[in-house]
Amino acid sequence: MHGTSDRVSRRLPVEPGTINTGLVPLESETKHYAFQVLRLALGTEIEVFDGHGTTGRGVLAPDGVEVASVALHPPSTPQITLYQAIPKGDRWDAVLEKATELGVDRIVPLLTQWSVVQVPSAKAGPKVDRWQKIVRSAARQSERVYTPVVQAQTSLADAIRQAKEDSHWLADASGKAVIAPSGESLGIWIGPEAGFSPREVEMLAHATRISLGPNILRSETAGIFAVGLARLLSGPR
């Protein structure tokens, strides 16, 4: 993260692997955003980021950004994965956006026994593309150098089998007080509005049950709050 005295006025996303000194091209959609939406003038100071930890600073040119300096940024610790059942309506969009702003690194939408939203396999690709666009925009707005990865909806059993994090939190009103996460990575598990079924709770026995406070939170609020809490307790690493 840059200090306030070191910020540039605009940030634009570019394709991974394209940031070097010299002309860095912009995708057509980004060029439209820069010139037609933001009405930026040629020569405007710009920071480009590729979502994989590389940023570049330069000025806006007709065909891209003339980059004068490049920086590499280490990822934050712990790496946070949010495993969450998709809430109904537009609440999922809020989870994607706000969790990105607060520092999530990967988001795995869950299909659980009591899930309300189930994404048909035929729509999985377009859905993931849309979700990735939301987190990319949120990463740009919140000045993140890493863009979270959003996966397709996954069954709880498959998500557990694929989970590789060092430690895990399971949001539970009867859980323990939250302590700073240990290890290089953390998985946060959030159920649907009806919660995880008793059998699913057994499947998540490896996770530490944590309380998010005295009030009962909506599913989307719990996910957003848990990510922010984990990042806050981890400190500026």
N, C-alpha and C positions, 0 to 999 in steps of 0.2 A: 504494500500500500504506500502511496506517495504522501508526503507531508503536504499541507495546504499551500506552502510557499513554492512547492515544486510541481504543481499541477499544470496541465495544459487545459485549454478551454473545451476541446472536443476529443472524443475517442471514437474510433471506428474499427469494426471487426474485419479481419482479413483471413484468408485461408492458412491453415497450419503449414509451416515450412516455407512461407514466402517472405518472411521478414529478414531483410539484409539491408545494409547501407545501399542507397541508390533508390530507384523507382520501385515501389511496391504497388502492384495493381490492386484495384478495388473491384469487387463483384458489381454487376450492373445494378442490383438492388441497393447496394451500399452507396454507389455513385449517385443514384436517384435520391436517396435519403440525404446525402451530403449537399448536393447542389439544388435540388428542387424542394425538399422539405425544410432543411436547416438554412438554406440560402447562404451557404458558406462561400466566401470569396477565395479565389486563387491566392496562395500565399498564407492562408490561415494556418496557425500552428496546430498540428494534429498529433495525437498519439494513436498508433495502431496496435492491436493486440490479436493474438491468434487463438486464444483460449487454451493454450497448452504451456503457458508460462513465459512466452517471449513477447516483449513489447518493443516498439520502435518510435522514435520521435523525429518529426520533420515538418514539412509544409505541404499543403494541398496543391496538387498539380492537375492539369487537365485529364491525365490518364491514371491517376493514382496519388500516392503520397511519396514525396522525395524524402527518404529517411536519412537522417544524419547520424543517429546513434541508436544502438541496439542494446537491450538489457535482458538478462535471463533471471527469472525469479523462482526460488525453490517453492514447492508446494507447502501449504499449511499443514501443521500437525495438531491434532490427529486428522487423518482423512475421514470425512464423515459420510456415511451412506444412510439415507433415509428410506426405510422399507415401510410403505404406507398403503393401506387400502384406499382406493379412489373414492372420495366423497361425491355426492350427487351435485348436479347443477354446475355452476361456474366456480365452485369452491376449489376444485383441483388446480385451476389456473392460478389461484391465489397462493396455494401451497408451493407450486413451482417457482413463482416469482419471488415470494418472500423468503423461502428457504434458500434460494440462490443468493439473495441480498445478504442473508445472515451467515453464509459460508458453507453450505452443503457442497459435497463433491460428486455425489452420485445419488440418483433417485430411482428406486425400484418400486413401481406400482404393484400392489399385491391383489391377488384374487383369493379371498378367504371364504369360509363357509357362510358367513353372514354379510358378505359384500353386497351392496346395492347396485354398483356399476360393474358390468362385465363388458369388456371390449372384444367384439368378434374378431377372429383371426384375420378376416378379410380386410378389416379396417385398422389393423395394428400398425402397418407401415405409415399411412397418412397421419395417424394419431401421434406416433412418436416424432414424426417430422414437425408437427405443429407444436408439440411439447418442447422440443429442442429449440425451436424458434423463440419460444417464450423465455427459456432460461438464457439464451444467448442475448436477448434484449436486456434482461435483468442484469446479466453480468456486465454488459456495456454501461448501463446506467449507474450501477453501484461500484464501478471502477475495479472490478475483479480482473485478474490476469489469467485465471483458470475458469473455463466454462464447465459447469457440471454436465455429466452425461446422464441422460434419461433413457431407461430401458423400456421395452414393451411390458405390458402387464404379465405378471408371473405368478404362478400358484405359490402359496405359502411353502409347501413342501419343497418345491424346486428352489425357491429363494434361500431356504435354510441350507439346502445341499450346496449351493453355490457361494454362500457367505464365507468370507475369508478374514473378517475383521478380528482384531486382537481382543476387543471387548464389545459387549452388547448391552443396550438399555431396552427394557420393555416398559412402556408407560402403563402404570397401574395405580389406581387411586389408593390401594392398600400397600403400595410399595415403600421402599426406604427413602430417606432423604438423599438428594442427589449429591454426589461427590465428583470431583474432577475426573474425567475419563482417563484410563491408563492405556499405555501402548501407543502405537503409531496409527491406529485406525479404530473407528467406532461405528457400530451399526445401531440404528435407532428404529425400533419396531412399534408401529402405530396401527391399531385395528380400525375397523369401520365404526359407525355410530353405535352399533349394538355390541361392539367389542369383539375380541377373539373368543371362539368357543372354548369350553373346558379342554377339549382334546387339543386344540391349537395352542393353548397355554402350556400344556404338557410338552408339546413339540418345541416350545420356546424356553425350555427349562435351562438352557445355557445362558440366557439373558438375565441380567440383574433387574429386578422389578424396581422401578423408580417412581416416586411421586412427583407430580408437576404442580403441587400446591393443594390447598384445601378445597378448591372449587372444581366441579366437573366441567372439563373443557370439551368443546366440539372436536371431532377428529382432526379437522384441518388446523384448528388452533393449536392442538397438542403437538402436531408435527412441526409447525413453524416455531413454536415456543421451545421445543426440545432441541432443535438445531441451534437456535440462538443461545440457549443455556449452555450447551456443550461447547460452543465456540468461546463464549465468555469465560467459562471455568477453565478452559485450556490456556488462556492467556495469549499474548501476541507472539505466536510462534509460526 
